Amino acid sequence: MAQDLDDPIPLSALQHAVYCMRQAALIHIERMWEENRFTAEGRVVHEVAHEPGDSKRGSVRRVTALPLACRRLGLAGVADLVEFRADTDGETAFPVEYKRGKAKLHRADEVQLCAQGLCLEEMTGRPVPQGALFYAETKRRLIVPFDAELRRLTEETALQFGALLAAGRTPPAIYRADRCRACSLIEVCRPKAGVKSALGFRARAIDAALDDGKAPQ
């Protein structure tokens, strides 16, 4: 069934959701965001990539900052770069997502890229079999086939996070050292303290500071 695109799921939310469903909820439901070195570097990379443009190199048409949407899954966002490669039947889309750092052990980046592929398939009516992740640290493209397993993970993530978004519910914290330590939201998430709502935690901290006659930090 087609989803309402008046309030779509951002494509970036799927990357957050695979990394940590609570992080995705804190950002996209509770509207919490904290900058750290990793997010700052990533923002700079995307600011460069998000300059709109349309150019051609040989048989490849390159479009930057291309708006995307998938009504079936209720997704919307902007692709860093889509290469439209000429073939005998027309053009085949090839999305390229720019990332800081290097390839990761989890599949969060791959899911975000695959979601772009699903959007392009709906928009163009043509199969999008693969795309690429370009990492700023290695300056290399990692080709990502959109196989059945990745497509299933992407669609399941979209449906799961879409349900959370509709319910306005933030899941409880689960501490994972390998991910929590690098998360910019660790101070508001408080995964070891069992804080359910970051907004509630901040409100209580402010009330406590006011009661003590101190300005909140």
ZAVO-532633 format. One record per atom (N, C-alpha, C): residue number from 1; x, y, z; atom name. Coordinates in Angstrom, 1 decimal. Example, Ala and Ser with C-alpha at 12.3 -4.5 7.8 and 13.67 -1.06 7.14 Angstrom:
SITE  pake      c1      c2      c3  sedo
SITE     1    13.2    -5.7     7.8     N
SITE     1    12.3    -4.5     7.8    CA
SITE     1    13.2    -3.3     7.8     C
SITE     2    12.8    -2.2     7.1     N
SITE     2    13.7    -1.1     7.1    CA
SITE     2    12.9     0.0     7.9     C
END
This chain:
SITE  pake      c1      c2      c3  sedo
SITE     1     0.8    -1.2     0.0     N
SITE     1     0.0     0.0     0.0    CA
SITE     1     0.9     1.3     0.0     C
SITE     2     0.5     2.2    -0.8     N
SITE     2     1.3     3.5    -0.9    CA
SITE     2     1.2     4.2     0.4     C
SITE     3     2.3     4.9     0.8     N
SITE     3     2.4     5.6     2.0    CA
SITE     3     2.2     7.1     1.8     C
SITE     4     1.8     7.8     2.8     N
SITE     4     1.6     9.3     2.7    CA
SITE     4     3.0    10.0     2.7     C
SITE     5     3.3    10.8     1.7     N
SITE     5     4.5    11.4     1.6    CA
SITE     5     4.5    12.9     2.1     C
SITE     6     3.4    13.2     2.8     N
SITE     6     3.3    14.5     3.4    CA
SITE     6     4.3    14.6     4.6     C
SITE     7     4.5    13.5     5.2     N
SITE     7     5.5    13.4     6.4    CA
SITE     7     6.3    12.2     6.2     C
SITE     8     7.2    12.2     5.2     N
SITE     8     8.0    11.0     4.8    CA
SITE     8     9.1    10.7     5.8     C
SITE     9     9.6     9.4     5.7     N
SITE     9    10.8     9.0     6.5    CA
SITE     9    12.0     9.5     5.7     C
SITE    10    12.9    10.3     6.3     N
SITE    10    14.1    10.7     5.6    CA
SITE    10    15.0     9.5     5.3     C
SITE    11    15.6     9.5     4.2     N
SITE    11    16.5     8.4     3.8    CA
SITE    11    17.6     8.3     4.9     C
SITE    12    18.1     9.4     5.4     N
SITE    12    19.1     9.3     6.4    CA
SITE    12    18.7     8.6     7.7     C
SITE    13    17.4     8.6     7.9     N
SITE    13    16.9     8.0     9.1    CA
SITE    13    17.1     6.5     9.1     C
SITE    14    17.1     5.9     7.9     N
SITE    14    17.3     4.4     7.8    CA
SITE    14    18.8     4.1     8.2     C
SITE    15    19.7     5.0     7.8     N
SITE    15    21.1     4.8     8.3    CA
SITE    15    21.2     4.8     9.8     C
SITE    16    20.5     5.8    10.4     N
SITE    16    20.5     5.9    11.9    CA
SITE    16    19.8     4.7    12.5     C
SITE    17    18.7     4.2    11.9     N
SITE    17    17.9     3.1    12.4    CA
SITE    17    18.7     1.8    12.4     C
SITE    18    19.5     1.5    11.4     N
SITE    18    20.3     0.3    11.3    CA
SITE    18    21.4     0.4    12.4     C
SITE    19    22.0     1.6    12.5     N
SITE    19    23.1     1.7    13.5    CA
SITE    19    22.5     1.6    14.9     C
SITE    20    21.4     2.2    15.2     N
SITE    20    20.7     2.1    16.5    CA
SITE    20    19.3     2.7    16.3     C
SITE    21    18.3     1.9    16.6     N
SITE    21    16.9     2.4    16.4    CA
SITE    21    16.6     3.5    17.4     C
SITE    22    17.2     3.4    18.6     N
SITE    22    17.0     4.5    19.6    CA
SITE    22    17.6     5.8    19.1     C
SITE    23    18.8     5.7    18.5     N
SITE    23    19.4     7.0    18.0    CA
SITE    23    18.5     7.6    16.9     C
SITE    24    18.0     6.8    16.0     N
SITE    24    17.1     7.3    15.0    CA
SITE    24    15.9     8.0    15.6     C
SITE    25    15.3     7.4    16.7     N
SITE    25    14.1     8.0    17.3    CA
SITE    25    14.5     9.3    18.0     C
SITE    26    15.6     9.3    18.7     N
SITE    26    16.0    10.5    19.3    CA
SITE    26    16.2    11.7    18.3     C
SITE    27    16.7    11.4    17.2     N
SITE    27    17.0    12.4    16.2    CA
SITE    27    15.7    12.8    15.4     C
SITE    28    14.9    11.8    15.0     N
SITE    28    13.8    12.1    14.1    CA
SITE    28    12.4    12.2    14.8     C
SITE    29    12.3    11.7    16.1     N
SITE    29    11.1    11.8    16.8    CA
SITE    29    11.2    12.9    17.9     C
SITE    30    12.3    12.8    18.7     N
SITE    30    12.5    13.8    19.8    CA
SITE    30    13.3    15.0    19.4     C
SITE    31    13.7    15.0    18.1     N
SITE    31    14.4    16.1    17.5    CA
SITE    31    15.7    16.5    18.3     C
SITE    32    16.4    15.5    18.7     N
SITE    32    17.7    15.7    19.5    CA
SITE    32    18.8    15.6    18.5     C
SITE    33    19.8    16.4    18.7     N
SITE    33    21.0    16.3    17.8    CA
SITE    33    22.2    16.9    18.6     C
SITE    34    23.3    16.2    18.6     N
SITE    34    24.5    16.7    19.2    CA
SITE    34    25.7    16.5    18.2     C
SITE    35    26.4    17.6    18.0     N
SITE    35    27.6    17.5    17.0    CA
SITE    35    28.8    16.9    17.7     C
SITE    36    29.5    16.0    17.1     N
SITE    36    30.8    15.6    17.5    CA
SITE    36    31.8    15.6    16.3     C
SITE    37    33.0    15.2    16.5     N
SITE    37    34.0    15.2    15.4    CA
SITE    37    33.5    14.4    14.2     C
SITE    38    32.9    13.3    14.4     N
SITE    38    32.4    12.4    13.3    CA
SITE    38    31.3    13.0    12.5     C
SITE    39    30.3    13.6    13.3     N
SITE    39    29.2    14.2    12.6    CA
SITE    39    29.6    15.5    11.8     C
SITE    40    30.5    16.2    12.4     N
SITE    40    31.0    17.4    11.8    CA
SITE    40    31.7    17.1    10.5     C
SITE    41    32.6    16.1    10.5     N
SITE    41    33.3    15.7     9.3    CA
SITE    41    32.3    15.2     8.2     C
SITE    42    31.3    14.4     8.7     N
SITE    42    30.3    14.0     7.7    CA
SITE    42    29.5    15.1     7.1     C
SITE    43    29.2    16.1     7.9     N
SITE    43    28.4    17.3     7.4    CA
SITE    43    29.2    18.0     6.4     C
SITE    44    30.5    18.2     6.6     N
SITE    44    31.3    18.9     5.6    CA
SITE    44    31.4    18.1     4.3     C
SITE    45    31.5    16.8     4.4     N
SITE    45    31.5    16.0     3.2    CA
SITE    45    30.2    16.1     2.4     C
SITE    46    29.1    16.2     3.1     N
SITE    46    27.8    16.3     2.4    CA
SITE    46    27.5    17.7     1.9     C
SITE    47    28.0    18.7     2.6     N
SITE    47    27.8    20.1     2.1    CA
SITE    47    28.5    20.2     0.7     C
SITE    48    29.7    19.6     0.5     N
SITE    48    30.3    19.7    -0.8    CA
SITE    48    29.6    18.9    -1.8     C
SITE    49    29.1    17.7    -1.4     N
SITE    49    28.4    16.8    -2.4    CA
SITE    49    27.0    17.3    -2.8     C
SITE    50    26.4    18.2    -1.9     N
SITE    50    25.0    18.6    -2.1    CA
SITE    50    24.9    19.9    -2.9     C
SITE    51    25.9    20.2    -3.7     N
SITE    51    25.7    21.3    -4.7    CA
SITE    51    25.0    20.8    -5.9     C
SITE    52    23.8    21.3    -6.2     N
SITE    52    23.1    20.8    -7.4    CA
SITE    52    23.8    21.0    -8.7     C
SITE    53    23.7    20.0    -9.5     N
SITE    53    24.4    20.1   -10.8    CA
SITE    53    24.0    19.0   -11.7     C
SITE    54    24.2    19.2   -13.0     N
SITE    54    23.9    18.2   -14.1    CA
SITE    54    25.0    18.3   -15.1     C
SITE    55    25.7    17.2   -15.3     N
SITE    55    26.8    17.2   -16.3    CA
SITE    55    26.9    15.9   -17.0     C
SITE    56    27.7    15.8   -18.0     N
SITE    56    27.8    14.5   -18.8    CA
SITE    56    29.3    14.2   -19.0     C
SITE    57    29.7    13.0   -18.8     N
SITE    57    31.0    12.5   -19.1    CA
SITE    57    30.9    11.3   -20.0     C
SITE    58    31.1    11.4   -21.3     N
SITE    58    30.9    10.3   -22.2    CA
SITE    58    29.5     9.9   -22.2     C
SITE    59    29.2     8.6   -21.9     N
SITE    59    27.8     8.1   -21.9    CA
SITE    59    27.2     8.1   -20.6     C
SITE    60    27.8     8.8   -19.6     N
SITE    60    27.3     8.9   -18.2    CA
SITE    60    26.8    10.3   -17.9     C
SITE    61    25.6    10.4   -17.5     N
SITE    61    25.0    11.7   -17.1    CA
SITE    61    25.1    11.7   -15.6     C
SITE    62    25.7    12.8   -15.0     N
SITE    62    25.9    12.9   -13.6    CA
SITE    62    25.0    14.0   -13.0     C
SITE    63    24.1    13.6   -12.0     N
SITE    63    23.2    14.6   -11.4    CA
SITE    63    23.5    14.6    -9.9     C
SITE    64    23.9    15.8    -9.4     N
SITE    64    24.1    15.9    -7.9    CA
SITE    64    22.9    16.5    -7.2     C
SITE    65    22.8    16.2    -5.9     N
SITE    65    21.7    16.8    -5.1    CA
SITE    65    20.4    16.5    -5.7     C
SITE    66    20.1    15.2    -6.1     N
SITE    66    18.9    14.9    -6.8    CA
SITE    66    17.8    14.5    -5.7     C
SITE    67    16.7    15.2    -5.7     N
SITE    67    15.6    14.8    -4.8    CA
SITE    67    15.0    13.4    -5.2     C
SITE    68    14.8    12.6    -4.1     N
SITE    68    14.3    11.2    -4.3    CA
SITE    68    13.1    11.0    -3.5     C
SITE    69    12.2    10.0    -3.9     N
SITE    69    11.1     9.7    -3.1    CA
SITE    69    10.6     8.3    -3.5     C
SITE    70    10.0     7.6    -2.5     N
SITE    70     9.4     6.2    -2.8    CA
SITE    70     8.1     6.2    -2.0     C
SITE    71     7.0     6.3    -2.8     N
SITE    71     5.7     6.4    -2.1    CA
SITE    71     5.4     5.0    -1.5     C
SITE    72     5.8     3.9    -2.0     N
SITE    72     5.5     2.6    -1.5    CA
SITE    72     6.0     2.5    -0.1     C
SITE    73     7.2     3.0     0.2     N
SITE    73     7.7     2.9     1.6    CA
SITE    73     7.7     4.2     2.4     C
SITE    74     7.2     5.3     1.7     N
SITE    74     7.1     6.5     2.4    CA
SITE    74     8.4     7.2     2.7     C
SITE    75     9.3     7.1     1.7     N
SITE    75    10.7     7.6     1.9    CA
SITE    75    10.9     8.8     1.0     C
SITE    76    11.8     9.7     1.5     N
SITE    76    12.1    10.9     0.7    CA
SITE    76    13.5    11.4     1.2     C
SITE    77    14.2    12.0     0.3     N
SITE    77    15.5    12.6     0.6    CA
SITE    77    16.2    13.1    -0.6     C
SITE    78    17.5    13.3    -0.5     N
SITE    78    18.3    13.8    -1.6    CA
SITE    78    19.6    12.9    -1.8     C
SITE    79    19.8    12.5    -3.0     N
SITE    79    21.0    11.7    -3.3    CA
SITE    79    22.2    12.6    -3.5     C
SITE    80    23.3    12.3    -3.0     N
SITE    80    24.5    13.0    -3.2    CA
SITE    80    24.8    13.1    -4.7     C
SITE    81    24.8    11.9    -5.4     N
SITE    81    25.1    11.8    -6.8    CA
SITE    81    24.4    10.6    -7.4     C
SITE    82    23.8    10.8    -8.5     N
SITE    82    23.2     9.7    -9.3    CA
SITE    82    23.8     9.8   -10.7     C
SITE    83    24.5     8.7   -11.1     N
SITE    83    25.0     8.5   -12.5    CA
SITE    83    24.0     7.8   -13.3     C
SITE    84    23.5     8.4   -14.4     N
SITE    84    22.6     7.7   -15.3    CA
SITE    84    23.4     7.2   -16.5     C
SITE    85    23.6     5.9   -16.5     N
SITE    85    24.5     5.3   -17.5    CA
SITE    85    23.7     4.8   -18.7     C
SITE    86    24.1     5.2   -19.9     N
SITE    86    23.3     4.9   -21.1    CA
SITE    86    23.5     3.4   -21.4     C
SITE    87    22.4     2.8   -21.8     N
SITE    87    22.5     1.4   -22.3    CA
SITE    87    21.5     1.3   -23.5     C
SITE    88    21.3     0.1   -24.0     N
SITE    88    20.5    -0.1   -25.2    CA
SITE    88    19.0     0.3   -25.0     C
SITE    89    18.5     0.3   -23.7     N
SITE    89    17.1     0.5   -23.4    CA
SITE    89    16.9     2.0   -22.9     C
SITE    90    17.9     2.7   -22.7     N
SITE    90    17.8     4.1   -22.1    CA
SITE    90    18.9     4.4   -21.2     C
SITE    91    18.5     4.6   -19.9     N
SITE    91    19.5     4.9   -18.9    CA
SITE    91    19.3     4.1   -17.6     C
SITE    92    20.3     3.6   -17.0     N
SITE    92    20.2     2.9   -15.7    CA
SITE    92    20.8     3.8   -14.6     C
SITE    93    20.1     4.0   -13.6     N
SITE    93    20.5     4.9   -12.5    CA
SITE    93    21.5     4.1   -11.6     C
SITE    94    22.5     4.8   -11.1     N
SITE    94    23.6     4.3   -10.3    CA
SITE    94    23.9     5.3    -9.2     C
SITE    95    23.2     5.2    -8.0     N
SITE    95    23.4     6.2    -6.9    CA
SITE    95    24.8     6.0    -6.2     C
SITE    96    25.4     7.2    -5.9     N
SITE    96    26.6     7.2    -5.2    CA
SITE    96    26.4     8.1    -3.9     C
SITE    97    26.7     7.5    -2.7     N
SITE    97    26.6     8.2    -1.5    CA
SITE    97    27.9     8.5    -0.9     C
SITE    98    28.2     9.7    -0.5     N
SITE    98    29.5    10.2     0.1    CA
SITE    98    29.4    10.0     1.6     C
SITE    99    30.5     9.4     2.1     N
SITE    99    30.6     9.2     3.6    CA
SITE    99    32.0     9.6     4.1     C
SITE   100    32.0    10.0     5.3     N
SITE   100    33.3    10.3     5.9    CA
SITE   100    33.9     8.9     6.3     C
SITE   101    35.2     8.9     6.7     N
SITE   101    35.8     7.7     7.2    CA
SITE   101    36.0     6.6     6.2     C
SITE   102    35.8     5.4     6.6     N
SITE   102    36.0     4.2     5.7    CA
SITE   102    34.8     3.3     5.9     C
SITE   103    34.9     2.2     5.1     N
SITE   103    33.8     1.2     5.2    CA
SITE   103    33.7     0.6     6.6     C
SITE   104    32.4     0.3     7.0     N
SITE   104    32.1    -0.1     8.4    CA
SITE   104    31.7    -1.6     8.4     C
SITE   105    31.7    -2.1     9.6     N
SITE   105    31.4    -3.5     9.8    CA
SITE   105    29.9    -3.7     9.8     C
SITE   106    29.1    -2.7    10.1     N
SITE   106    27.6    -2.9    10.0    CA
SITE   106    27.1    -2.4     8.6     C
SITE   107    25.8    -2.6     8.4     N
SITE   107    25.3    -2.3     7.1    CA
SITE   107    24.5    -1.0     7.0     C
SITE   108    24.7    -0.1     7.9     N
SITE   108    23.8     1.1     7.9    CA
SITE   108    24.0     1.9     6.7     C
SITE   109    25.2     2.1     6.2     N
SITE   109    25.5     2.9     5.0    CA
SITE   109    24.9     2.2     3.8     C
SITE   110    25.0     0.9     3.7     N
SITE   110    24.5     0.1     2.6    CA
SITE   110    23.0     0.2     2.5     C
SITE   111    22.3     0.2     3.7     N
SITE   111    20.8     0.3     3.7    CA
SITE   111    20.4     1.7     3.2     C
SITE   112    21.1     2.8     3.6     N
SITE   112    20.7     4.1     3.1    CA
SITE   112    20.9     4.2     1.6     C
SITE   113    22.0     3.6     1.1     N
SITE   113    22.2     3.6    -0.4    CA
SITE   113    21.1     2.8    -1.1     C
SITE   114    20.8     1.6    -0.6     N
SITE   114    19.8     0.8    -1.2    CA
SITE   114    18.5     1.5    -1.2     C
SITE   115    18.1     2.2    -0.2     N
SITE   115    16.9     3.0    -0.1    CA
SITE   115    16.8     4.0    -1.3     C
SITE   116    18.0     4.6    -1.6     N
SITE   116    18.1     5.5    -2.8    CA
SITE   116    17.8     4.7    -4.0     C
SITE   117    18.3     3.5    -4.1     N
SITE   117    18.0     2.6    -5.3    CA
SITE   117    16.6     2.3    -5.4     C
SITE   118    15.9     2.0    -4.3     N
SITE   118    14.4     1.7    -4.3    CA
SITE   118    13.6     2.9    -4.8     C
SITE   119    14.1     4.1    -4.3     N
SITE   119    13.4     5.4    -4.8    CA
SITE   119    13.6     5.5    -6.3     C
SITE   120    14.8     5.3    -6.8     N
SITE   120    15.1     5.5    -8.2    CA
SITE   120    14.3     4.5    -9.0     C
SITE   121    14.2     3.3    -8.5     N
SITE   121    13.4     2.3    -9.3    CA
SITE   121    11.9     2.7    -9.4     C
SITE   122    11.3     3.3    -8.4     N
SITE   122    10.0     3.7    -8.4    CA
SITE   122     9.8     4.9    -9.4     C
SITE   123    10.8     5.8    -9.3     N
SITE   123    10.8     7.1   -10.0    CA
SITE   123    11.0     6.9   -11.5     C
SITE   124    11.9     5.9   -11.9     N
SITE   124    12.3     5.7   -13.3    CA
SITE   124    11.5     4.6   -13.9     C
SITE   125    11.0     3.7   -13.1     N
SITE   125    10.4     2.5   -13.6    CA
SITE   125    11.3     1.5   -14.2     C
SITE   126    12.6     1.6   -13.8     N
SITE   126    13.6     0.7   -14.3    CA
SITE   126    14.4     0.1   -13.1     C
SITE   127    14.9    -1.1   -13.3     N
SITE   127    15.7    -1.8   -12.2    CA
SITE   127    17.0    -0.9   -11.9     C
SITE   128    17.3    -0.9   -10.6     N
SITE   128    18.6    -0.3   -10.2    CA
SITE   128    19.4    -1.4    -9.5     C
SITE   129    20.3    -2.1   -10.1     N
SITE   129    20.9    -3.2    -9.5    CA
SITE   129    22.0    -3.0    -8.5     C
SITE   130    22.6    -1.8    -8.5     N
SITE   130    23.7    -1.5    -7.6    CA
SITE   130    23.9     0.0    -7.5     C
SITE   131    24.8     0.3    -6.5     N
SITE   131    25.3     1.7    -6.4    CA
SITE   131    26.6     1.7    -5.7     C
SITE   132    27.1     2.8    -5.2     N
SITE   132    28.4     2.8    -4.6    CA
SITE   132    28.5     3.8    -3.4     C
SITE   133    29.3     3.4    -2.5     N
SITE   133    29.6     4.3    -1.3    CA
SITE   133    31.0     4.8    -1.5     C
SITE   134    31.2     6.1    -1.5     N
SITE   134    32.5     6.8    -1.6    CA
SITE   134    32.9     7.3    -0.2     C
SITE   135    34.0     6.7     0.3     N
SITE   135    34.5     7.1     1.6    CA
SITE   135    35.6     8.1     1.5     C
SITE   136    35.5     9.2     2.2     N
SITE   136    36.5    10.3     2.2    CA
SITE   136    37.9     9.9     2.6     C
SITE   137    37.9     9.0     3.6     N
SITE   137    39.2     8.6     4.2    CA
SITE   137    40.0     7.8     3.1     C
SITE   138    39.4     6.8     2.5     N
SITE   138    40.1     5.9     1.6    CA
SITE   138    40.1     6.5     0.1     C
SITE   139    39.1     7.4    -0.1     N
SITE   139    38.9     8.0    -1.5    CA
SITE   139    38.7     6.9    -2.5     C
SITE   140    37.9     5.9    -2.1     N
SITE   140    37.6     4.8    -3.0    CA
SITE   140    36.1     4.6    -3.0     C
SITE   141    35.6     4.1    -4.1     N
SITE   141    34.2     3.7    -4.2    CA
SITE   141    34.1     2.2    -3.8     C
SITE   142    33.1     1.9    -3.0     N
SITE   142    32.8     0.5    -2.7    CA
SITE   142    31.5     0.2    -3.4     C
SITE   143    31.5    -0.7    -4.3     N
SITE   143    30.3    -1.1    -5.1    CA
SITE   143    29.4    -1.9    -4.2     C
SITE   144    28.2    -1.6    -4.2     N
SITE   144    27.2    -2.3    -3.3    CA
SITE   144    26.1    -2.9    -4.2     C
SITE   145    26.0    -4.2    -4.4     N
SITE   145    24.9    -4.8    -5.1    CA
SITE   145    23.7    -4.8    -4.3     C
SITE   146    22.6    -4.4    -4.9     N
SITE   146    21.3    -4.4    -4.2    CA
SITE   146    20.6    -5.8    -4.4     C
SITE   147    21.2    -6.7    -3.6     N
SITE   147    20.7    -8.1    -3.7    CA
SITE   147    19.4    -8.3    -2.8     C
SITE   148    18.9    -9.5    -2.8     N
SITE   148    17.6    -9.7    -2.1    CA
SITE   148    17.8    -9.5    -0.6     C
SITE   149    18.9    -9.9     0.0     N
SITE   149    19.1    -9.7     1.4    CA
SITE   149    19.1    -8.2     1.8     C
SITE   150    19.8    -7.4     1.1     N
SITE   150    19.9    -6.0     1.4    CA
SITE   150    18.6    -5.3     1.1     C
SITE   151    17.9    -5.7     0.1     N
SITE   151    16.6    -5.1    -0.2    CA
SITE   151    15.6    -5.4     1.0     C
SITE   152    15.7    -6.7     1.4     N
SITE   152    14.8    -7.1     2.5    CA
SITE   152    15.1    -6.3     3.8     C
SITE   153    16.4    -6.2     4.1     N
SITE   153    16.8    -5.4     5.3    CA
SITE   153    16.4    -3.9     5.2     C
SITE   154    16.5    -3.4     4.0     N
SITE   154    16.1    -2.0     3.8    CA
SITE   154    14.6    -1.8     4.0     C
SITE   155    13.8    -2.6     3.4     N
SITE   155    12.4    -2.5     3.5    CA
SITE   155    11.9    -2.8     5.0     C
SITE   156    12.5    -3.8     5.6     N
SITE   156    12.1    -4.0     7.0    CA
SITE   156    12.5    -2.9     7.9     C
SITE   157    13.6    -2.3     7.7     N
SITE   157    14.0    -1.1     8.5    CA
SITE   157    13.1     0.0     8.3     C
SITE   158    12.7     0.3     7.0     N
SITE   158    11.8     1.4     6.7    CA
SITE   158    10.4     1.1     7.4     C
SITE   159     9.9    -0.1     7.4     N
SITE   159     8.6    -0.4     8.0    CA
SITE   159     8.7    -0.3     9.5     C
SITE   160     9.8    -0.8    10.1     N
SITE   160     9.9    -0.8    11.6    CA
SITE   160    10.1     0.7    12.1     C
SITE   161    10.9     1.5    11.4     N
SITE   161    11.1     2.8    11.8    CA
SITE   161     9.8     3.7    11.5     C
SITE   162     9.2     3.4    10.4     N
SITE   162     7.9     4.1    10.1    CA
SITE   162     6.9     3.9    11.2     C
SITE   163     6.8     2.6    11.7     N
SITE   163     5.9     2.3    12.8    CA
SITE   163     6.2     3.1    14.1     C
SITE   164     7.5     3.2    14.4     N
SITE   164     8.0     4.0    15.5    CA
SITE   164     7.6     5.5    15.3     C
SITE   165     7.9     6.0    14.1     N
SITE   165     7.6     7.4    13.8    CA
SITE   165     6.1     7.7    14.0     C
SITE   166     5.3     6.8    13.5     N
SITE   166     3.8     7.0    13.5    CA
SITE   166     3.3     7.0    15.0     C
SITE   167     4.0     6.1    15.8     N
SITE   167     3.6     6.0    17.2    CA
SITE   167     4.2     7.1    18.1     C
SITE   168     5.2     7.8    17.5     N
SITE   168     6.0     8.8    18.3    CA
SITE   168     6.7     8.1    19.5     C
SITE   169     7.2     6.9    19.3     N
SITE   169     7.7     6.2    20.5    CA
SITE   169     9.2     6.0    20.3     C
SITE   170     9.9     6.3    21.4     N
SITE   170    11.4     6.1    21.5    CA
SITE   170    11.7     4.8    22.2     C
SITE   171    12.4     3.8    21.6     N
SITE   171    12.7     2.6    22.2    CA
SITE   171    13.7     2.7    23.4     C
SITE   172    13.7     1.8    24.3     N
SITE   172    14.6     1.9    25.4    CA
SITE   172    16.1     1.7    25.0     C
SITE   173    17.0     2.2    25.8     N
SITE   173    18.4     2.2    25.4    CA
SITE   173    19.0     0.8    25.7     C
SITE   174    19.8     0.3    24.8     N
SITE   174    20.6    -0.9    24.9    CA
SITE   174    22.1    -0.5    24.7     C
SITE   175    22.9    -0.6    25.8     N
SITE   175    24.3    -0.2    25.7    CA
SITE   175    25.1    -1.2    24.9     C
SITE   176    25.8    -0.6    23.8     N
SITE   176    26.7    -1.4    23.0    CA
SITE   176    28.0    -0.6    22.9     C
SITE   177    29.0    -1.0    23.5     N
SITE   177    30.2    -0.3    23.6    CA
SITE   177    30.8     0.1    22.2     C
SITE   178    30.7    -0.8    21.3     N
SITE   178    31.3    -0.5    20.0    CA
SITE   178    30.5     0.6    19.2     C
SITE   179    29.3     0.9    19.6     N
SITE   179    28.5     1.9    18.9    CA
SITE   179    28.2     3.1    19.8     C
SITE   180    27.9     2.9    21.0     N
SITE   180    27.6     4.0    21.9    CA
SITE   180    28.8     5.0    22.1     C
SITE   181    30.0     4.5    22.2     N
SITE   181    31.1     5.3    22.4    CA
SITE   181    31.3     6.4    21.3     C
SITE   182    31.0     6.0    20.1     N
SITE   182    31.1     6.9    18.9    CA
SITE   182    29.9     7.7    18.6     C
SITE   183    28.8     7.5    19.4     N
SITE   183    27.6     8.2    19.1    CA
SITE   183    27.6     9.6    19.7     C
SITE   184    27.2    10.6    18.9     N
SITE   184    27.1    12.0    19.4    CA
SITE   184    26.0    12.2    20.4     C
SITE   185    25.1    11.3    20.5     N
SITE   185    24.0    11.5    21.5    CA
SITE   185    24.1    10.7    22.8     C
SITE   186    25.3    10.2    23.1     N
SITE   186    25.5     9.4    24.3    CA
SITE   186    25.1    10.1    25.5     C
SITE   187    25.4    11.5    25.6     N
SITE   187    25.1    12.2    26.8    CA
SITE   187    23.7    12.5    27.1     C
SITE   188    22.9    12.6    26.0     N
SITE   188    21.4    12.7    26.2    CA
SITE   188    20.7    11.4    26.2     C
SITE   189    21.3    10.4    25.5     N
SITE   189    20.7     9.1    25.5    CA
SITE   189    20.9     8.4    26.9     C
SITE   190    22.0     8.5    27.5     N
SITE   190    22.3     7.9    28.8    CA
SITE   190    22.0     6.4    28.8     C
SITE   191    22.7     5.6    27.9     N
SITE   191    22.3     4.2    27.7    CA
SITE   191    22.5     3.4    29.0     C
SITE   192    23.5     3.7    29.8     N
SITE   192    23.8     3.0    31.0    CA
SITE   192    22.8     3.4    32.2     C
SITE   193    22.2     4.5    32.1     N
SITE   193    21.3     5.0    33.2    CA
SITE   193    19.9     4.6    33.0     C
SITE   194    19.5     4.0    31.9     N
SITE   194    18.2     3.6    31.7    CA
SITE   194    17.2     4.8    31.4     C
SITE   195    17.7     5.9    30.8     N
SITE   195    16.8     7.0    30.5    CA
SITE   195    16.0     6.7    29.3     C
SITE   196    14.7     6.8    29.4     N
SITE   196    13.8     6.4    28.3    CA
SITE   196    13.6     7.5    27.3     C
SITE   197    13.5     8.8    27.8     N
SITE   197    13.3     9.9    26.9    CA
SITE   197    14.3    10.9    27.1     C
SITE   198    15.0    11.3    26.1     N
SITE   198    16.1    12.4    26.2    CA
SITE   198    15.4    13.7    26.5     C
SITE   199    14.3    14.0    26.0     N
SITE   199    13.6    15.2    26.3    CA
SITE   199    13.2    15.3    27.7     C
SITE   200    12.7    14.2    28.3     N
SITE   200    12.3    14.1    29.7    CA
SITE   200    13.5    14.3    30.6     C
SITE   201    14.6    13.6    30.2     N
SITE   201    15.9    13.8    31.0    CA
SITE   201    16.3    15.2    31.0     C
SITE   202    16.3    15.9    29.9     N
SITE   202    16.7    17.3    29.9    CA
SITE   202    15.8    18.2    30.7     C
SITE   203    14.5    17.9    30.6     N
SITE   203    13.5    18.7    31.4    CA
SITE   203    13.8    18.5    32.9     C
SITE   204    14.0    17.3    33.3     N
SITE   204    14.3    17.1    34.7    CA
SITE   204    15.6    17.7    35.2     C
SITE   205    16.6    17.7    34.3     N
SITE   205    17.9    18.3    34.6    CA
SITE   205    17.7    19.8    34.8     C
SITE   206    16.9    20.4    33.9     N
SITE   206    16.7    21.9    33.9    CA
SITE   206    15.9    22.2    35.2     C
SITE   207    14.9    21.4    35.5     N
SITE   207    14.1    21.7    36.8    CA
SITE   207    15.0    21.6    38.0     C
SITE   208    15.9    20.6    38.0     N
SITE   208    16.7    20.4    39.1    CA
SITE   208    17.7    21.6    39.3     C
SITE   209    18.2    22.0    38.1     N
SITE   209    19.1    23.2    38.2    CA
SITE   209    18.5    24.4    38.7     C
SITE   210    17.2    24.6    38.2     N
SITE   210    16.4    25.8    38.7    CA
SITE   210    16.1    25.7    40.2     C
SITE   211    15.8    24.5    40.7     N
SITE   211    15.5    24.3    42.1    CA
SITE   211    16.8    24.6    42.9     C
SITE   212    17.9    24.3    42.4     N
SITE   212    19.2    24.5    43.1    CA
SITE   212    19.7    26.0    42.9     C
SITE   213    19.0    26.8    42.1     N
SITE   213    19.4    28.1    41.8    CA
SITE   213    20.6    28.2    40.9     C
SITE   214    20.8    27.1    40.0     N
SITE   214    21.9    27.1    39.1    CA
SITE   214    21.4    27.2    37.7     C
SITE   215    22.2    27.8    36.8     N
SITE   215    21.9    27.8    35.4    CA
SITE   215    22.2    26.5    34.8     C
SITE   216    21.3    25.9    34.0     N
SITE   216    21.6    24.6    33.4    CA
SITE   216    22.7    24.7    32.4     C
SITE   217    23.5    23.6    32.4     N
SITE   217    24.7    23.6    31.5    CA
SITE   217    24.2    23.4    30.1     C
END
